[in-house]
Amino acid sequence: MAFWVDTICKSFLEIDIDSPARERFHGQLDQTELGPASLHIVEADSQSIQRTPARIARSRYAGFFLLQLRAGQIRFQQYGRQSSISARDSVLIDCSAPYRLEYPDTTRSVVLRFRSDWLRNWLPAPEQLAGRPLRTGSGWSHVLGAALASLDTERDEQLALPAGTVAEQVAALLALAAGPEQQALRGSQKLLRRVLGTMRDRSHETELTPGAVAEAHGVSKRYLHHLFAHAGTTFGSELMRMRMQSAQRLLADARYGALSVSEVALRCGFTDPSHFARRFLRAHGVAPSECRANLARMKVGGC
């Protein structure tokens, strides 16, 4: 397992990986260059993957990758969007933002990795599409899925077109699957993403307020609330979601096993442990202490 983590982080992407089969884990990574993209075929046993803010900060790569599942099933979460990916479905993943992938069983996937600047020539705002599953049932998503299913690292030298042209064809199909509503982010959307980034970085602060975040971005508190309302959410709900994610991560990490639940609560921005416990139970369906016990037994990254 340690060798697999080291291999993935050095040759693919800096991520955290865990598995219930740590002592007998099997994984295989094949890769080749495909013009401006890189093509990877990944087969691995059950595993839990996280791209954390800490990994992003140390990362050498901050583009996007398009994943098609060829066998198995995946649970995926990014930008607050949660979905289940089945065989032949695809999903675009933003490597510059935290995400989580759960592989309950052995899976096989094809992954195309794109530089952000290159992909934006085909999709004005690929982060809008990130985390939204592309099903193979009909339309352009079906055509995209068929194209991805034909790619293989062992057959790239037999392609009828130059590798760069093939990458462009896949990007064009991805743009068609995204639909005409895929547009460049407006100024307010860009500001909201920066605001959310600030909130993630400061979610541990017990006294973090809308006024403090608004001041950090040079806008009024009223306008800040307008940004969240326009996106169909609120400052409070987003902050609570971030704190709950941080709490689950700390409870799942064996390095923090010596911390009491009260200390975990404080590190996630809660001064009242009972308030934290109620919120955690509401968000995850189990108490924090029970979640930690479950994770210790299962050695996976979710309650």
Order of alpha helices (4+ residues) and beta strands (2+ residues): alpha-beta-beta-beta-beta-alpha-beta-beta-beta-beta-beta-beta-alpha-alpha-alpha-alpha-alpha-alpha-alpha-alpha-alpha-alpha-alpha
